[in-house]
């Protein structure tokens, strides 16, 4: 309803009648009470300067009345009708999209600020193997690890586009994260509702950026999500529309997700359950459910089979199988279940610290949705997806911070569902705008709390300082000048051995490795592979006789398990002392090396990395 006041002549035009009348007086005081303040717009009225007219536009009708009060008097208070539900929903959806665009810009800005930060060891491994792939060397030929080759290929693609630098790796992470957020948005439109879809993407962008899950680092779990979530979208589409092509495409993408990291298999399980469940719900019976699930499963094997064929052709399949299947199986079974209760609660608390309110909201949404008839099916899907995601996080029972990235899509969808459920409960009890925007305001409060909690790492700390503080004790910052030193001094044919678990140094140096074993951690794990891999590193270094060795001093670079085996330590002392001289060393937190021969010694306590050159 729109209200205005007109003094003197009133002219009202209506689609059917146009009128203007002067020098006449009409008094609304003589009208019956219901009609006193309303007269059809088809009538002509004249007001004297002493009696203002109150024009009330009440869609779809137009009425003119006289206030019946002296000039200058306060007009009667007009009552505005409530907004229509469709208008309120439209406003809420536009508000959500505006919030999403703002959050995406903020997340991209934070990631852009950190693109040149020193790489940590997992990023260094991905970057180094990707660097070798761009030179035509397949994975598992010069290097080997239990990680599947999908993330290597993704990082290689990013570096091919953005450059073989840390910046190239981080820009690939930015693209992967935005793709994941887009998939979360589309899943929320299907599973929750369109107005709340932007809020799910907002929750994902912020939670996947927090320090608790190491969100600024390019871990494999970040690259699992784009193909996994896109595959689930296609499976949903194929099951709803009975499209074999969409089901096959979804299965293929879910297979690609497994290639990024083994726990990606949990999304394939979820895809199989969705395909079978939707087919059964559509009345196609057990046969239709099995047929759709079988199609998804068969399609998921295609990228796995193709990768195996390529590695077989490259002569690397045996090594690939040894590391990604045999060793990975032993690694998964190394952690005793009895130790989990001792560290899991503290680990979960640390992971969720930066965005704890989002985690609570993501858990509350599906649980509350079970009590709402229209939300029960979505709640069951999200709870099932959350349980499967946690199973992926639990692979090996290590619960490393970046493993929890797999749980973030389910939590983000749950947060959006919490807003939707709250809106439904408030609708009809409070005004429409309040019902729509109060729950959204709660999610916005979670976002602001996350921004405040992460303000130092996102906006204040320089990139190198953030890495130094976040990974305190690890020589990640110091690896950069070591790599620059070797790149400047080494010949292209030289080989480099890193004694410790710092593959990022190989990436910075750009040299071929003296051994395929990139980490010393497996030497101390309680698996049958520990002595085998230890002997293998020693034999390969002694055989290749590398010109350069980088010795990592921090214990955290050597072992994470308490196994008391000093073989590698004793061999390192003997071999290095017999054949190598120190030529440079890096002190803790330094961005420059000490190269003065008088000051380059092995026994300086502040030293974290030492560069050694083989004697002629």
Protein Blocks (a to p, Z undefined) as FASTA:
>chain_A
ZZdddehjaddddfkbccddehiacdfklpcfklmmgccfkbccdddfklccddddddfb
dcdddehiaehiacdddddddddfklmmmmmmmmmmmmmmmmmmmmmmmmmmmmmgccdf
klmmmmmmmmmmmnopaehklgccfbdfklmmmmmmmmmmnopafklmmmmmmmmmmmmm
mmmmmmmmmmmomklmmmmmmmmmmmmmpmklopmbccfklmmmmmmmmmmmmmmmmmmn
opaklmmmmmmmmmmmmmmpmklmmmmmmmmmmmmmmmmmnonojmlmmmmmmmmmmmmm
mmmmmmmmmmmmnopmmmmmmmmmmmmmmmmmmpcfklmmmmmmmmmmmmmmmmmmmmmm
mmmmmmmmmmpmklmmmmmmmmmmmmmmmmmmmgoolopaklmmmmmmmmmmmmmmmmmm
mmmmmgojacfklmmmmmmmmmmmmmmmmmmmmmmmmmmmcfklmmmmmmgoiakklmmm
mmmmmmmmpcfkbccddedjdfklmmmnopacfbfblbfklmmpccfklmmmmmmmmmmm
mmnopabdcddfblklmbccfbdcfklmmmmmmmmmmmpccfbdcdehiabdcfbfklmc
fklmklmbdcddddZZ
